[in-house]
Amino acid sequence: MASKKIILFIDDNPVDRTLIGRLLKKADFSVFLAEDSQTGLRMAHEHKPDLIILDILLPGISGIELCKTLKKNEMTQRIPVIFYTSIDTPKHLIDYASYGARDYVQKTMPPEELISSIKSILKI
């Protein structure tokens, strides 16, 4: 039996962390949750996730800056990142790839879209 894929979800909103954490566990992922960029960066090094879901609007270091940091580090540069945000700018107007992210999902979209993006990126 294959081991569960590890997802790190970084979001400062405790409600979103709880809801998305449950959604990911229900989809049979192993889940780690972080409430800020510093904790997320430490957890990325400790747990070596298969994918990171990252809020853009984080206190202190923004999700965009954290994504750039992850992509510059040899230990974390190959981990795919999905921006998960409340920003309502349409996906086609966001240059998320230039920051190193693989996808951009709005929090207002159905949760299935996030799961679909994860599975597509991880080729599940």
TAKAPE-V736204 format. One record per residue. OMEGA is omega in whole degrees, -180 to 180 (none if undefined). BURIAL is I if it has 24 or more other C-alpha atoms within 12 Angstrom, else O. Layout:
OMEGA/BURIAL
OMEGA/BURIAL
This chain:
-179/O
178/O
-179/O
174/O
-178/I
178/I
173/I
180/I
-177/I
-178/I
-179/I
-179/I
-177/I
179/O
178/O
179/I
-179/I
-177/O
-179/O
176/I
178/I
180/O
-179/O
178/I
178/O
178/O
174/O
173/O
169/I
-168/I
170/I
-176/I
176/I
-177/I
178/I
-175/I
-178/I
179/I
179/I
179/I
178/I
-179/I
177/I
179/I
-177/O
-170/O
180/I
-177/I
176/I
-179/I
177/I
173/I
-167/I
173/I
179/I
-176/I
178/I
176/I
-179/O
-180/O
-178/I
177/I
179/I
180/I
178/I
179/I
178/I
179/I
179/I
-176/I
178/I
-175/O
-177/O
-178/O
-173/O
-172/I
-178/I
180/O
178/I
-179/I
171/I
172/I
180/I
-166/I
175/I
177/O
-173/O
175/O
180/O
-176/O
-176/O
179/O
-180/O
-180/O
-175/O
-178/I
-180/O
177/O
179/I
-179/I
179/I
-180/I
-178/I
-178/I
178/I
-180/I
-180/I
-180/O
177/O
-179/O
179/O
179/O
177/O
180/I
179/I
179/O
179/I
-177/I
178/O
-179/O
-179/O
180/I
178/O
none/O
